[in-house]
Amino acid sequence: MRILLIGGSGFIGPHVARALEQQGHDVVVFHRGTTPARNQIVGDRRALGDHADVLRAAAPDVVVDLILSSGTQARELMRLFRRATNRVVALSSCDVYRACGVLHGSEPGGLEPVPLTESSALRTKLQTYPPDRIKMLQQVFGWLDDEYDKIPVEREILGDPELPGTVLRLPMVYGPGDPLRRFLPVVKRVDDRRPAILFEEKHASWRGPRGFVENVAAAVALAVVDNRAAGRVYNVGETESLTELEWAERIASAAGWSGRLVTLPAERMPPHLLMPGNTDQHWTIDTTRIREELSYREPVAQADAIRRTIEWERANPTESSPHAFDYDAEDAALRPGRP
């Protein structure tokens, strides 16, 4: 098969390309060219129409868009490749579920039951994040536009009467190269020899979906090459949804730390460690469908995935991250007699 990856040189894309190439498929990457790819078309995703002729001339059997941000972009994508490819695969997010809106306080009503299946209720509010959060994310993900919302993306990809689509709802993805540095809050404190790492009690018990980048890429590759995925939506993630505290324990243990993980009530927590939102709403997902329909299995064991992510984090220190560190405030929270 000949496969076109749009935005295929970022965090997930190179692993998808490698998985497909190892299966003998011909992969073409459309990207900005900042990271060389073996077979590439250079251009800007935000001006996709300007490259319509060359993209259609690539004659892909399947188009995979890894960086769709809005319904407007998805509509343009489907129009461009109608009668020019056999299927479109789009990466979505588990943030489409109503549970995400309950967590962030944008959805009225009670808690959403978990685990979330592909049939679980979606958000009714179509702005996933407030504008200030979008601006912050755009500094990390240059492809993300002001209209970011994966629900309209999914509607366009799955609603075209002429061009079949497939949607994969991704978890919180970790691994070497993670632009959000999800391991940094634990690894930095371990390496700074902190005696304790603090968690607010409810946040410590919160469960959310995770996936190692190479394992997520393997799921994408499966959905690309299997025609049974046409018209289907798949949750992607690890089978076990650990609590935040359990996840930190595994990272800290793999990093060789002998300190304490401490839970405190919200009123004793330093402000920079308080997580906003309703953490009574868990975000656990069910991944049975992709495992049964496409025989998906993670090629990389979790222990190896954690070890490799820690190694990358330590080899790539950063002065800029979305995470806050205030050790004086953390020490004060632990002092005896603090109310």
C-alpha positions in Angstrom: 0.0 0.0 0.0 1.0 3.6 -0.5 0.2 5.7 2.6 0.3 9.5 3.0 1.0 10.8 6.5 0.0 14.4 7.1 2.1 15.8 9.9 4.2 12.7 10.1 7.4 14.0 11.6 6.3 15.0 15.1 6.0 13.0 18.3 3.9 10.1 17.0 4.3 10.2 13.2 7.8 8.8 12.8 6.8 5.7 14.8 3.7 5.3 12.6 5.9 5.6 9.5 8.4 3.1 10.8 5.7 0.6 11.7 4.2 0.8 8.3 7.5 0.6 6.5 8.5 -2.5 8.5 5.4 -4.1 7.0 6.6 -3.3 3.5 4.3 -0.3 2.8 5.4 2.8 0.9 5.1 5.9 3.1 5.0 9.5 2.0 5.2 12.2 4.7 3.7 15.7 4.2 5.2 18.1 6.8 7.0 21.4 7.2 10.4 19.8 6.6 12.0 20.7 9.9 12.8 17.0 10.5 13.9 15.2 7.3 11.8 12.2 6.2 12.9 9.6 3.6 10.0 10.3 1.2 8.5 13.7 1.8 6.4 16.5 0.5 7.2 19.8 2.3 4.3 22.2 3.1 2.2 23.7 5.8 -0.9 21.8 7.1 -2.6 25.1 7.7 -2.5 25.7 3.9 -3.4 22.2 2.8 -5.3 23.4 -0.3 -2.2 25.1 -1.7 -0.6 21.6 -2.1 -3.7 19.8 -3.4 -2.3 18.8 -6.8 1.0 17.3 -5.4 -0.8 15.6 -2.6 -3.4 14.0 -4.9 -0.6 13.1 -7.3 1.0 11.0 -4.6 -1.8 8.6 -5.2 -2.2 7.3 -1.7 -4.3 4.3 -0.9 -4.9 5.6 2.6 -4.4 9.1 4.0 -3.5 9.4 7.7 -3.9 12.9 9.3 -2.1 13.0 12.6 -2.7 16.7 13.3 -6.3 17.5 12.5 -7.4 20.3 14.8 -10.9 21.4 13.7 -14.0 20.5 11.7 -12.9 23.1 9.1 -9.6 21.3 8.5 -11.3 17.9 8.4 -13.9 19.1 5.9 -11.1 20.5 3.6 -9.2 17.2 4.0 -12.2 15.0 2.9 -13.0 17.3 0.0 -9.4 17.3 -1.2 -9.0 13.5 -1.2 -12.5 12.5 -2.3 -12.0 10.2 -5.3 -8.2 10.4 -4.7 -7.8 7.8 -2.0 -9.6 4.8 -0.6 -9.9 5.8 3.1 -8.9 8.5 5.6 -7.6 7.7 9.1 -7.8 10.6 11.7 -6.3 10.8 15.1 -8.7 12.1 17.7 -8.6 12.2 21.4 -10.4 10.8 24.4 -11.2 14.4 25.3 -14.3 14.1 23.0 -16.2 12.2 25.8 -18.6 14.0 28.1 -16.5 12.7 31.0 -13.8 15.2 29.9 -16.2 18.1 30.1 -17.4 16.9 33.6 -13.7 16.8 34.7 -13.1 20.3 33.4 -16.4 21.7 34.7 -17.9 22.5 31.3 -20.6 19.8 31.3 -23.7 20.1 33.6 -25.1 17.1 35.4 -23.7 14.2 37.2 -20.7 12.0 36.7 -20.3 9.9 33.6 -20.0 6.1 34.2 -16.7 4.5 33.4 -15.0 2.8 31.7 -15.7 4.8 28.6 -16.5 2.8 25.5 -16.7 4.1 21.9 -20.5 4.5 22.5 -20.2 6.6 25.6 -21.7 10.1 25.6 -19.7 12.9 24.0 -19.4 16.4 25.2 -22.3 18.8 24.5 -20.1 21.8 24.7 -17.9 22.1 21.6 -15.1 24.1 23.0 -12.8 21.6 24.7 -10.5 24.1 26.4 -10.7 27.9 27.2 -8.8 30.3 25.0 -5.9 30.8 27.4 -5.4 27.0 27.5 -5.5 26.9 23.7 -2.9 29.6 23.4 -0.6 27.6 25.8 -1.1 24.4 23.8 -0.4 26.3 20.5 3.1 27.1 21.8 3.7 23.4 22.1 1.7 22.1 19.1 2.1 24.6 16.2 -0.5 22.9 14.1 -3.3 23.4 16.6 -5.8 26.1 15.5 -8.1 28.4 17.4 -11.1 26.2 16.7 -9.6 23.1 18.2 -12.1 20.4 18.9 -12.0 16.8 17.9 -15.8 16.3 17.9 -16.4 18.3 14.7 -13.3 16.5 13.3 -14.9 13.1 13.9 -18.2 14.2 12.4 -16.5 15.2 9.1 -14.3 12.1 8.9 -17.1 9.7 9.6 -19.9 11.5 7.8 -18.6 11.7 4.2 -20.9 9.6 2.0 -18.1 9.0 -0.6 -14.9 8.6 1.3 -14.7 6.1 4.2 -13.0 7.2 7.4 -11.6 5.7 10.6 -11.1 7.5 13.9 -8.7 6.6 16.7 -9.3 8.3 20.1 -5.9 8.6 21.7 -5.0 8.7 25.4 -2.4 10.8 27.2 0.7 9.7 25.2 4.1 9.4 26.8 7.5 8.4 25.6 10.8 9.8 24.3 10.2 13.2 22.6 7.0 13.9 24.6 6.4 17.7 24.0 4.3 17.9 27.2 7.0 16.3 29.3 4.5 14.1 31.2 7.3 12.4 33.3 9.1 15.6 34.2 7.2 16.4 37.5 8.3 13.1 39.0 11.7 12.6 37.3 12.9 16.1 38.1 12.0 15.8 41.7 13.7 12.4 41.9 16.9 13.8 40.3 16.8 16.9 42.6 16.8 14.4 45.5 13.5 15.6 46.9 12.6 13.7 50.1 8.9 13.7 49.2 6.6 14.2 46.2 3.2 15.6 47.1 -0.3 14.8 45.7 -3.6 16.2 46.6 -5.8 13.4 47.9 -8.4 13.3 45.3 -5.9 13.9 42.5 -3.8 11.0 43.8 -6.7 8.6 43.2 -7.7 10.0 39.8 -7.5 7.5 36.9 -6.9 8.5 33.2 -5.9 6.8 30.0 -2.3 6.4 29.0 -0.3 4.9 26.1 3.4 4.7 25.1 4.1 6.4 21.9 5.3 3.3 20.0 2.3 1.3 21.2 -0.1 4.1 20.1 1.7 4.2 16.7 1.3 0.4 16.4 -2.5 0.8 16.9 -2.6 3.5 14.2 -0.7 1.3 11.8 -3.1 -1.5 12.3 -6.1 0.7 11.6 -4.4 2.0 8.4 -3.8 -1.4 6.8 -7.0 -3.2 7.9 -10.0 -2.4 5.8 -12.3 -3.7 8.6 -11.5 -0.4 10.3 -13.5 1.6 7.7 -16.3 3.5 9.4 -15.1 2.5 12.9 -14.0 4.4 16.0 -11.4 2.9 18.3 -10.3 3.8 21.8 -6.5 3.4 22.1 -4.7 3.0 25.4 -3.3 0.7 28.0 -5.7 -1.9 29.5 -4.9 -0.9 33.1 -5.8 2.7 34.2 -3.6 3.4 37.1 -4.3 6.1 39.6 -2.0 9.2 39.5 -0.3 7.9 42.7 0.2 4.4 41.3 1.7 5.9 38.1 4.1 8.1 40.1 5.1 5.1 42.1 6.1 3.2 39.0 8.1 6.1 37.6 9.8 6.8 40.9 10.7 3.2 41.4 12.1 2.8 37.9 14.1 6.0 38.4 15.7 4.6 41.6 14.1 6.8 44.1 13.7 6.0 47.8 11.7 9.0 48.9 8.0 9.2 50.0 4.9 9.9 47.9 2.7 11.9 50.2 -1.0 12.7 49.9 -2.4 15.8 51.5 -5.9 17.4 51.7 -6.4 20.3 49.3 -6.2 22.9 52.0 -2.7 21.9 52.8 -1.4 21.7 49.2 0.8 24.4 47.7 -1.2 26.2 45.0 1.1 25.2 42.2 0.3 21.5 42.8 -3.5 21.9 42.9 -5.1 20.3 39.9 -8.2 22.1 38.6 -11.4 20.2 37.8 -13.7 17.6 39.2 -11.4 14.7 39.9 -14.3 12.6 41.1 -14.8 12.1 37.3 -12.4 9.5 36.2 -11.4 9.1 32.6 -10.9 5.4 32.3 -11.4 4.0 28.8 -12.3 0.5 27.4 -10.0 -0.6 24.6 -11.7 -4.0 23.9 -12.9 -3.0 20.4 -9.5 -2.5 18.8 -8.1 -5.5 20.6 -10.9 -7.8 19.4 -11.5 -6.4 15.9 -7.9 -5.7 14.9 -6.0 -8.0 17.3 -4.1 -5.1 18.7 -1.5 -5.8 21.3 1.2 -3.5 22.7 4.6 -4.4 21.2 6.4 -2.6 24.1 5.9 -3.7 27.7 5.0 -0.9 30.2 8.1 -1.4 32.3 10.3 -0.9 29.3 8.3 2.0 28.1 8.7 3.7 31.5 12.4 3.0 31.6 13.0 4.4 28.1 11.0 7.5 28.8 12.9 8.2 32.0 16.2 7.8 30.1 15.1 10.3 27.5 13.9 12.8 30.1 17.3 12.6 31.8 19.2 13.0 28.6 17.1 16.0 27.5 16.9 18.5 30.4 14.8 21.5 29.8 14.4 25.0 31.4 11.0 25.4 29.9 8.0 23.2 30.7 4.3 23.5 31.5 5.0 22.1 35.0 5.7 24.3 38.1 8.3 23.6 40.8 8.4 25.5 44.1 10.3 23.4 46.6 10.1 26.0 49.4 6.3 25.8 49.3 6.4 22.0 49.1 8.7 21.8 52.2 6.4 24.2 54.1 3.4 22.0 53.3 5.1 19.1 55.0 6.1 20.9 58.2 4.6 19.4 61.4 1.7 21.4 62.8 0.8 23.1 59.6 -3.0 23.5 59.5 
